[in-house]
Amino acid sequence: MDGNQLTAEFIAETRWEKLPAAVQEKARMCLIDNLGATLAGTQTRYSRICAEYAQVTWPSEKSTILLHTKSASAVGAAFANAAAANGIDTDDGLVYAYGHGGAQIFPAALAVAEALDLSGERFLAAMVVGYEVAHRMGRCWHDDHEVYQACGSWGSVASTAAAANLMELTKDQTWHALGISDYQAPNLPMMRDIDHPAMVKHGIHWGSMTGVVSAEMAARGFTGIPSLLGMEKYRDWTMDIGQHYIMVDGVTWKMKNYACCGWAHAGVEGAGELVREHQIELDHIDRIVVEAFHETVRLGTKLPATTEEAQFNLAWPVAAMLVDGEIGPNQTLEHRLKDPKIQDLARRVEVVESDELNELCRLYEKGDPRGRFASIVTIKLKDGREYTSGMKDGGMNRSAPDWTRAVMAEKFSWLAATVMDATKADAILDLAWHLDEIGSVRELTEKLK
């Protein structure tokens, strides 16, 4: 049996009651994180455009496009909700896959589960399947492709896995579904969007959609090629699926108040700590110099004109955090991008590349525990004084022992508060924590129309 066959078997046979307790709890936490990110992300133009397009292109009443008073087929809802889930870039990241997983897996699983009127535990089990495939396929994908591809590429296969589990495809159909989505996944040269930020972003909306389409095609007898998961050179990366649940330690959540590209988080943390510790007045700052790895340098310091440019940026998040104490929709949506205080401080941010931090980043990408997404910040004052931080990682570490239910709930409430009142948000949060106990995910989606 090769990695393809074993993965297909895992997808077809996984059910909630068979999963270890630690995996179940991680799935609940991932649900809350993804749900909060999606609700807040509905405020972006990116989300609105995708919601309108999905309703027109895939008309149906089967699946809800969250908070847009719209619906579509499972394919369309996955497309639209994935755009919202990554709308403000506060969604999770995955070890080995080097990108966002949940923002694709969650919308695909929710859309299919709602269309089929399935239970909360079926939905959560499908999310687990998606995450486990995502970690492995992402690792294989980056090794197989010379150009760094955004997560909607390998995420297509992860979304297929979640959909196939919910649709109860046979092992043979699932095998083909994996190959269909692998072959038909979008080509996403990520760094071109980093250099010119636009709504194409990580291609997550295409990844989630491609995943559902691929499962639906396989169910009808459409055939696919063997996926990368079956290659002999990746055998050691794939053959532990169903035995080792990478998601338990392999999912990184972005901290509350950090809605921007993860590459900028360390610079934000370092600058914020220096200002607080030394009680620095912002108008006394001459320059903020961020020493960073190559990808952070590529984010640049140009003043943004769109929310996508504000997210894929270094100077804007650093300045917004120092001025407002947070980076969220209120700092990255277009209405705020002309704020003179944030603009003035952002103009004083510089970034320089470090070989040492480049090496730590490479180790991080490989899942090596020595790796870090790190930066070092120096604040230079107009009177000549300088303050330098230690090496910071902005919370982007793999092991997250501090992420309790209370911490996750606080992040959810912060995000949900931008689109609904506290009473409604609390009711949705309580339902989501107990989703595995309800008979239909429609109990959740009905509250989010």
N, C-alpha and C positions, 0 to 999 in steps of 0.2 A: 504494500500500500504506500502510495506517495503522498506528498503534502496536499495535493488537490483532493484526492479521495478522502483523506482523513478530515480535511476541512469541511468537505461536503457532508460527511457523516456527522461531524460536530454540529453543523448548522441544522441539519434535519432532525437531530435527536435531542437537542438542548431544550430543557423545560425548567421553569422557575424553581420548582420544588426540589430539583436535583442539584441546584447550585449551592456551593458553600455559603455560609452565613456572611463571611467577609465580602464575597462577591456581590451578594444581594444588597448589602449596605452600600457598597460602592456604587451600585447601579442607582439606588435611590438618591444618593448625593449627586451623581451625574445628571439625573433627571432634574433636580432642583436647579443646578447650575445652568443647564441648557434652557430650561424654561424661563428663568430670569433674563438670560441673555436675549432670548427670542422676544419676550414682551418689550423690553427696552428698544430692541432693534427695529421694531415696527415703526418707529418714528422717523426713520431715514427715508430719503427719496429712493434709494436703492430698493428698500423693502416695498414701498408703495408702487413703484414701477413693476416690480416682479409680481406683486399681488394682482395688479390690474391685468397684466399680460397672461398670467396663469388662469384667471377666471374666464377670459375670452378664448384662450387657446384650448383649454381642457375643461369645458363647462360640465359641471356635475354638482350634485348636492351631497356627494358621499363623504367628502373630507373638508374640514374647516381650514380656511386661511386665517390664522389667529389675529384677532383684534382689527380686522379689516372689513368686517361685515360681508365677507365674501366666502365662497366655497369653490371647489374644483374636484376633479378626479384625484385619486391618490398620487398620480404622477404630478399633477399641477400643484397640489397642496405641498408636496415634498419640495418642489422647486421654490415656491413662494416662501414657505416657512424657513427654509434653509437660508434664504437671503436675509431674513430678519434675524435668524440665530447668529449670524456673523456680522450683522449690521453695524454694531459699534465695537466689534473686536474685543469683547470681554469673555469669549467662550474658551473652552479648554484646549490643551495641547497634549500630544502623546509622545512617549519615549519611542525612539527608533523612527517613528513616522515623521517627526520634525514638522508638525503642523497640527491643524485643527481637525478633530475627529467627530466630537459630539454634535457639532453644528450641522453635520450631514446625517449622522446616524439617527439622532433624535427626530428630525422632521420626517425622514423616510419611514421609520418605525411607527410614528404617530399617525401619519397619513394612511398607511396600510391597515393598521390596527383599527382605526376609526371606520374606514371603508368596509371592513369585514366585521365590524361590531364585536371586537375581541376584548378580552378582559385586561385589566391592568397588569396582571402577572405575565400574561402572554407578551404584552408590549415591553415590559422590563426585561424579560428573558431575551427578546429580540435585540434590545440595546446591548446586552452583554455579548451576544454573538457578534454584533457589529463592531464593538470595541476590540474584541479578541482578534478578529480578522484584520481590523485596521492597523493594529500594532505590527502584525506580521507582514501584511501586504505593503504597508508604508516602508518598512525596512527593505524589503525586496525591491520595491519600486525605485527608491533612491539609489540603490546599488546598480540597478539595471539601466538607469537613465543618466546620461552624461550631464544634461542640463537640469538644474534644480527645478523640479516641478511643484507647483502649488498643490494643496491637499485635495482639491476636487478631483484630481487624477486617481490616486490610490483610494480616495474616499468613495469613488464610484463602486468599487468592489466591496468595501465595508457596508455600504448602503444596500447593495444587492444581498449580502448575507442576512441583514436584518429583515428585509422584505421576504426573502425565500423562507426563512424560519416561520414567519407569520402566515405565509401562504401555504405552508406545509408541502412544499415541493419535495419530490422524491430525491434520493441521493443523486441519481443520474441527472435529473433536471437541475439540481443545485450545482452540480459539477459544471454543466453547460452555462448556467447563469453566471458563475464566477468568470468563466472564459469570455462570455459576451461582454461583461462590464469591463474586464481587463482590456480587451481589444478595442472597445468603443469608448473608453474613457477619454475625457477631453485632454488636449495637449495644452499645458498651462505653464509657460516659462515665467516663473514667479518674479524673478528679479527685474523683468521688464516693467512689471506693474509697480514694483518698489521705486523704480526710477521715474515712473510717470503714473502716479496713483489714480485709479479710476474705479468705476463700479464693477469691473471684471474681478477685482480683488483676488481671492483664493479660488475662484471658480466653484465655490461650495454649492451654489444653487444648481449648477450643472451636474456636480457629482451626485447629489441626493436624487435628482431626477433620473440620471442615467442608471443609478442603482435600481430604482423601482421599475423602470422600463425593461431593464435586462432580466429581472425576475419574471415579469409578466410575459416577456417574449419566450423565455425558457419554458414556462408553463404551457405554452402553445406549441412546443416542439421545436423552437428555433435552437440551433446548435452553436456552440462556441468552441474556441481553441482551448488547449490546456493553459491555465493561468500560471503566472510566475510562481505561485505557491507550490507547484509541483516540480519545479526544477531541482535537479539533484544538488546543485551547489547551494541551495537554500534549505536543504533538508534539516540541518540543525536549528534553523530559525522557525520551522513550521511544525515539526513533528510532535511538539509538546502541547499542541492545542487541545483543550479539554482537560489537560492535566495541570498545566501551569497557567494561571489567570494573570496575565501581564497587567491588566487594568487596575488591579488592587494597588500596585505601587507605581504604575506607569502613566497615570493621568495627572497632568498638572493643571491646577485651577488658578486663574488670575485673581489676585486679591481684590477685595472691594476697593473702589475708587481708582482702579487701573484699567480703564477702557481704552486701550490703544495697543499697538503692536508690542508683543512681548520683548522684542529686541530693545525697546526704549525703557523698559521698566527699571533696569538697574541704574540708569542715569537719573531717572526721576527719584528713585529712592535715595541715592547719594546726595543729590542737591537738596532734597527735603530735609534730610537729617542734618546737614551742615547748617542750613538756615535756622533750624530749631535749636540745635545745640549751642550755636554761637550767637543766637538772637540777632541775626543779620537783618537789617532793614533792606527791603528789595531795591529801593532807590539808591542805596550805597554800593550796589553791585556793578562792577565794571565789566567782568566777563565770567561766564560759567563754561569751563572747559571739561568735556566728557571724553575720557580715554576709553576706547571701546573696540570690539571686534568688527570685522569687515562689514557684516550685514547691518550693524547699527550705523556705521559710517554711511552706508548707502541710503539709509532713511533720510539723511540730510537735515538741513536747518532752514529751508525755504519757507516763508510764511504761507500757510495754506489758504486756499480759496474754496475748498469743498471738504465735506466731512471725511472723505477717503484720504485726502491730502493731510488732514489733521491727524488721522490715525497712523498713517505710514509716514511718520515724522519723528524727529528727536526733539527739536527745539520747542515745538508747540506743547507737547505733553509736559515737558519739564517746566515751562513757564506757567501753564495752566494749573499745575499742582501747587506751585509756589504762590500763585495769586488766589486760587479758590480752595485749595486743600483737597481737591479731588479731580479726577479725569473721568467724565461720564458724558451722557448725551448733552448735558447743559454746557459742556466745554468743547464738544466736537461737532455738534450740529451747526449748519451754516449761519444761523442767526447770531452766533457768538463769535464768529471768526474775525469780526472787525473790532473786537474789544481792544481799546488802545493800551490798557495796562498789560494784557497778555502779549500783544504784539511787540510792545516796547521791550519787555523782558526776553521774549523769544529771539529778538535781534541780537541779544548779547550771548547767545549760546553758540559754542563752537564744539567740533568733534574731531578727534584725532585717532588714527588707527594704531593698535598695539599687537605686536606679534605674539606676546604672551597670552593675551586675551583671545586672539584667533585660535591658538592651540587649545585653550580651555573650551572654546565653542565647539571645535571639531570633536573633542572628547564627549561633550554633552550630546551632540547629534548621534553618536554611536551608543549612547546609553551608559557610558563609562561613569562610575560614581565620582571620579575626579573632575569631571567636566562641569563647567558653569557658563551661563549666559551672563557674564559679568562686565561691569564698568567701574572706573575710578573717576571721581569727580573732584575738580579743583575750582573753588570760587575765589575770584580775585576782586578785591574791593578797590574803590576809587582812591582810597588813602594809602594803597600799597600793600595792605595786609592780604594774606592768602590762607585759605583753609582747604585741606585735602581729605577726602573720605578714604576709608579702607575700601577693599574690593567688595562690591555690592552685586546682588543678583536679582533684586526686585521681587523676591518671592517666587521666582521661576525655578524652584528646585523640585526634584522628582518626589522625594519623600515629603509628605505633607502631614506630619503628626498633629499640627495645630488646627487642622481642618475638622472641627467638630460639627455636629448638626447646628449648634447655635451660631457658629461662624458662617456656615453656609446659608442659614436662614437670614442672617443680617445682610449678606450680600444680595440675596433674593429680594428682600424688602427694599433695599436701596435702589435696585433696578426697577422693581415693580412700581415704586412710588412715582416714577416719571410718567406712568400711563394710567394709574388707577388709585383709588383711595385705599387707605390702610385696612379698612374692614374687609373689602373685597380681596385684597392681596393676602391677608391672613387666612381667609377661607380657602383660597386657591392653594396656598402653601400647605395647609393642613390636609387637604385632599390629596395633594401630590405625595406627601410623606407616606400616605396610606394607600397609594394607588394599587399596590399588589392585592389589596383586600376588596376591590370593587369589581363588579361583574362586567363593566363596559367602560372603555376609555372615553366614551361619549359623555360620561358624567363630568369629565374634565373639560373636554372641548366645548361643551354647551355653555360653560362659564366664560369662554374666551372668544366668542364670536365677534 
